[in-house]
């Protein structure tokens, strides 16, 4: 199937296919700082051999799981041999939004609100959205802000929030069955030609913080534990 490179991203490249779909090529680059992985960082900080492969494997696993629940998303199929995933076309909101669901207070949440809450405090599937803008440090944006700026409708915001909490529960419950605890997870959403919201991008260890017995697990170790427990 002929393909044309249309976007070079931090952790994957995007190709346009002749059938109208897109192909995501997963890379071994990770976000972080000073050689240390951090899902909340804005730039590529390190390269870990094999991370693209395990990210795709986990993404395939979870997209197939949410497909069974008929949760709208862009997944078509995955080719593990070539580390690629075929997806349906979707438009991003604005220049790109990240949606985080927090089950415990860690990371940037504590940096912002540490004077009000202790690290590790349980949160009620708290959803927040940030603009993907490295220069501005991925600024937070409210529902009202998104609507006023014309980036999405109130219904689209409400749909994204509901889907985020639903998908987070799927992942958290699955992790719990493996003796792991999900602290937070980052998603991306887009919409189809009719404005219907759908989950896009990936669901992988590099986009989540997971702990075991109160200790943080790095993405490669998490992927290893995850697939060993299956």
matplotlib code that plots the C-alpha trace (Angstrom):
import matplotlib.pyplot as plt

x = [0.0, 1.7, 2.3, 3.4, 5.0, 2.8, 4.0, 7.1, 6.3, 8.2, 7.4, 5.9, 5.7, 2.5, 2.0, -1.1, -2.3, -4.0, -7.1, -7.7, -6.5, -3.2, -0.3, 1.5, 5.1, 6.1, 9.7, 12.0, 12.1, 10.6, 9.7, 11.8, 14.6, 18.3, 18.0, 15.2, 11.8, 8.8, 5.4, 4.7, 7.7, 7.3, 10.4, 12.2, 14.7, 16.0, 15.8, 15.1, 15.6, 12.4, 10.1, 8.2, 7.5, 6.1, 4.1, 2.4, 1.8, 0.1, -1.8, -3.1, -4.2, -6.1, -7.7, -9.0, -10.3, -12.2, -13.4, -15.2, -16.9, -17.8, -15.9, -15.3, -11.7, -9.5, -7.9, -8.1, -5.3, -1.7, 1.4, 3.7, 6.5, 6.8, 5.8, 3.0, -0.7, -3.4, -6.0, -9.0, -8.7, -9.5, -9.1, -7.4, -8.8, -7.0, -3.3, -3.6, -4.9, -3.7, -6.3, -5.0, -7.0, -5.6, -6.4, -3.7, -1.9, 1.5, 3.6, 2.6, -0.6, 1.5, 3.8, 0.7, -1.4, 1.1, 0.2, -3.4, -2.8, -0.3, 1.5, -0.2, -3.6, -6.4, -8.4, -11.9, -10.8, -9.9, -9.8, -7.7, -6.8, -3.7, -2.7, 0.1, 2.5, 6.1, 7.1, 4.4, 4.8, 1.5, -0.8, -3.9, -7.2, -10.7, -14.0, -15.1, -11.8, -12.1, -15.6, -14.9, -11.8, -14.0, -11.9, -14.7, -18.4, -19.6, -21.0, -17.6, -15.9, -18.5, -18.1, -14.3, -14.5, -16.9, -14.9, -11.6, -13.0, -14.5, -11.3, -9.2, -11.3, -10.8, -7.0, -7.0, -9.1, -6.9, -3.7, -5.2, -5.8, -2.0, -1.2, -0.4, -2.0, -2.6, -1.9, -2.5, -2.8, -2.6, -4.9, -5.5, -8.9, -10.0, -13.2, -14.6, -16.2, -19.5, -17.9, -18.1, -15.4, -13.0, -9.9, -6.8, -3.0, -2.0, -2.6, 0.9, 3.2, 4.9, 1.7, 0.9, 2.3, 1.9, 3.0, 3.5, 3.5, 3.8, 6.9, 6.9, 7.6, 9.4, 7.8, 10.0, 9.7, 5.9, 5.6, 7.6, 5.4, 2.3, 2.9, 4.3, 1.0, -1.3]
y = [0.0, 3.3, 5.8, 9.4, 11.0, 13.8, 14.4, 13.7, 13.5, 13.0, 9.3, 8.3, 9.4, 9.6, 8.5, 8.9, 5.8, 5.5, 4.1, 7.4, 6.0, 6.8, 4.8, 5.5, 4.3, 3.9, 5.1, 4.3, 8.0, 8.9, 12.2, 13.2, 15.4, 14.9, 11.3, 10.4, 9.4, 11.6, 11.3, 14.9, 16.4, 18.3, 17.1, 13.9, 13.2, 9.8, 6.8, 3.3, 0.4, -1.6, 1.0, 1.6, -2.1, -2.5, 0.7, -0.6, -4.0, -2.4, 0.1, -2.8, -4.7, -1.7, -0.5, -4.0, -4.0, -0.7, -1.8, -4.6, -2.0, 0.0, 3.1, 5.3, 5.4, 5.5, 2.0, -0.2, -2.7, -3.1, -4.7, -5.7, -6.9, -3.4, -1.4, 0.3, 0.9, 1.8, 4.3, 6.1, 9.8, 12.3, 16.0, 17.2, 19.9, 23.2, 22.4, 19.4, 18.8, 16.4, 15.0, 13.7, 11.6, 11.6, 8.9, 10.1, 13.4, 13.2, 15.0, 18.4, 18.2, 18.3, 21.0, 23.2, 22.4, 20.9, 23.5, 22.1, 18.3, 15.7, 13.7, 10.4, 11.6, 9.7, 11.8, 11.1, 10.5, 14.1, 15.2, 18.2, 19.4, 21.1, 22.6, 20.8, 23.7, 23.1, 26.7, 27.6, 24.5, 22.8, 25.3, 24.2, 25.2, 25.1, 24.0, 27.6, 28.5, 25.8, 26.8, 30.6, 29.9, 27.9, 24.8, 22.5, 22.6, 22.0, 18.7, 17.6, 18.6, 16.6, 13.6, 13.7, 13.9, 11.0, 8.9, 9.7, 8.5, 5.4, 4.4, 5.2, 2.8, 0.1, 0.5, 0.9, -2.2, -4.2, -3.0, -3.8, -7.4, -7.6, -6.2, -2.7, 0.7, 3.4, 6.9, 8.9, 8.5, 10.8, 10.6, 12.4, 12.9, 14.0, 14.1, 12.7, 14.6, 14.8, 16.2, 13.0, 12.6, 9.6, 8.5, 8.8, 8.3, 5.5, 3.8, 2.8, 2.7, 5.9, 7.8, 6.7, 6.5, 3.1, 2.0, -1.3, -1.5, 2.3, 2.4, 4.0, 1.6, 2.9, 2.3, -0.6, -2.4, -1.8, -3.3, -6.3, -6.8, -6.1, -8.8, -11.3, -11.0, -11.5]
z = [0.0, -1.1, 1.6, 1.9, 5.0, 6.2, 9.8, 11.8, 15.5, 18.8, 19.2, 15.8, 12.2, 10.2, 6.7, 4.4, 2.7, -0.7, 0.9, 2.8, 6.1, 7.8, 9.0, 12.3, 12.5, 16.1, 17.1, 20.0, 21.1, 24.5, 26.1, 29.1, 30.4, 31.0, 29.8, 32.2, 30.9, 31.9, 30.2, 31.1, 29.4, 26.1, 24.3, 23.4, 26.1, 25.3, 23.0, 24.4, 22.0, 21.6, 23.2, 19.9, 19.7, 23.2, 22.9, 19.8, 21.4, 24.4, 22.1, 20.0, 23.1, 24.6, 21.3, 20.7, 24.2, 23.8, 20.4, 22.1, 24.3, 21.2, 22.4, 19.4, 18.2, 15.1, 15.3, 12.2, 12.6, 13.7, 12.1, 14.9, 12.5, 11.0, 14.2, 12.4, 13.0, 10.5, 11.6, 10.3, 9.5, 12.2, 12.8, 15.9, 18.1, 17.5, 17.0, 19.2, 22.8, 25.4, 27.9, 31.2, 33.7, 37.2, 39.7, 42.2, 42.7, 41.1, 38.5, 37.2, 39.4, 42.5, 41.0, 40.5, 43.6, 46.1, 48.7, 48.8, 48.4, 49.4, 46.8, 46.1, 47.3, 45.5, 42.9, 41.5, 37.8, 37.5, 33.9, 32.6, 29.1, 27.8, 24.5, 22.8, 22.7, 23.7, 23.7, 26.2, 28.3, 27.3, 29.0, 30.8, 29.2, 30.7, 29.1, 28.8, 27.2, 24.6, 23.7, 23.6, 21.3, 19.0, 19.4, 20.4, 21.4, 24.9, 23.8, 22.4, 25.7, 27.7, 25.4, 25.7, 29.5, 29.7, 27.2, 29.1, 32.4, 30.8, 29.0, 32.1, 34.1, 31.5, 31.8, 35.5, 36.1, 33.7, 35.5, 38.9, 37.7, 37.1, 40.6, 39.2, 40.0, 37.4, 38.8, 35.7, 31.9, 28.9, 25.8, 22.6, 20.9, 17.5, 15.6, 12.3, 9.4, 11.3, 14.5, 16.4, 19.1, 18.9, 20.7, 18.6, 19.0, 21.4, 24.7, 25.9, 28.9, 27.7, 28.2, 31.8, 35.3, 36.9, 40.4, 42.1, 45.9, 45.9, 43.7, 40.2, 37.3, 34.3, 30.8, 29.7, 33.0, 33.0, 29.5, 30.6, 33.7, 31.7, 29.1, 31.6, 33.6, 30.7]

ax = plt.figure().add_subplot(projection="3d")
ax.plot(x, y, z, "-o")
ax.set_aspect("equal")
plt.show()
